[in-house]
Amino acid sequence: MAHLALTLLVPQGQAAEMAEALRSLSRRAQLDRGCGSSEVYASLEDQSRLSLQQEWEADADLARYVRSDDFTAVLSLLDLAAAPPVLEFQCAGQKRGLDYVAELRGAQSPAGS
């Protein structure tokens, strides 16, 4: 089992738009082979704090997703965050961050820029 956790603080006035973008990407991930679950949450205390949580059946499934165009769209949302986002992967018995994205995507920029 592999896990992706993303938390981001969205700019004031953009919470609904960013949440809908994450929900759309989450629904697409749920259709992907190997995705056990994909959920989007908004903080009750701070509606501008959004979280994406995904469970993947195998490390290889998560790796395939990180290389996908859908994950490129997730990365593009990171560029819009009001503060540095927190992106964590739990796979192969390790906790990783953007270094995992850079490793899987080769020379591509982890944030899509």
C-alpha positions, 0 to 999 in steps of 0.5 A: 500500500502506498499513500499520497498526502497533500496539504495546501493553503489557497489564496483568499477567495479561491478556496471553492475554485481550488477545492473543485479542481482537487475534487475533479482530479480526485475523481479521476484518480479513483478511476485509475487502476490501483487507486484504493481511495482518493479524498479531498478535505477542507479544514473546519477551522480554516476553509482555505486549507485543503487536503488531498489524501490518496491510497494506492494498492502498490508502490508501482501504482502510485509511481505510475500516477506521479508520472501521469498528466493528471498528476501534472495538473496536481502539481500546477495547483501547488504553484497557486498555493498561498504558502509552501504546500506539504506533499508527502508520499509513503511508499517502499517503507519510506516517507518522501517529498518532492524529491520522489516526484523529481526522481520519477519524472526525471529532468522535469521540474517537480512543480511543473515550472 
